[in-house]
């Protein structure tokens, strides 16, 4: 899909690289959130549906179903409400970046504009753990975000279907740290 600017600027279209700008979503968070789960940037399926983790093969909502009894087949609105009821906040490290497709490895580092994680943490002062949905989210966070004050972090295996090296059960074992943290805080 090409963006046409001819009406306002006289240009027939944006430069080709701009066709691949991806802009993320607002956070799913309530002021009493305890755990912030950070991904990188929504993929193509998520952008099309305007929902976090919308790809049918992404394990995110199935993991939350196992850990917090949030029905994986529920509506997206119910997913978000249930996650918040369990003290979970969901967002991405990147607000916008250039990327072709959905792979984190395709994010163009020079184009990243990070989300204001510090502002979110001010709005949600009870967050005591930041969980990264994959290594890429952890690496982007380390490069682009400087927390004040610091909060403990944990890097979990990516729920993306591109991360096929671990089974669902193996991912679940590692993601269980979220339930343990919630139960201990």
BELZI-V510528 format. One record per backbone hydrogen bond with DSSP energy under -0.5 kcal/mol. CO is the residue of the C=O (numbers start at 1). NH is the residue of the N-H. If there is no record, write none. Layout:
CO;NH
CO;NH
This chain:
3;14
5;8
5;9
5;10
15;18
15;19
16;19
17;20
18;21
20;99
22;97
27;29
28;90
30;33
31;126
34;128
34;129
35;37
35;89
36;38
36;131
37;91
38;133
39;93
40;94
43;47
44;48
45;49
46;50
46;51
51;54
55;58
59;63
60;64
61;65
62;66
63;67
64;68
64;70
65;69
69;71
71;74
75;79
76;80
77;81
78;82
79;83
80;84
81;85
82;86
83;88
84;87
87;34
87;35
89;37
90;28
91;39
93;115
95;24
96;113
97;22
98;108
99;101
103;106
104;107
107;109
108;111
109;112
113;95
113;96
115;117
116;120
117;121
118;122
119;123
120;124
124;127
129;36
129;131
130;132
130;154
131;38
132;134
132;156
134;138
135;139
136;140
137;141
138;142
139;143
140;144
141;145
145;147
152;130
154;132
154;156
156;134
159;59
160;163
162;164
167;171
168;172
169;173
170;174
171;175
172;176
174;177
175;178
175;179
176;180
177;181
178;182
179;183
180;184
181;185
182;185
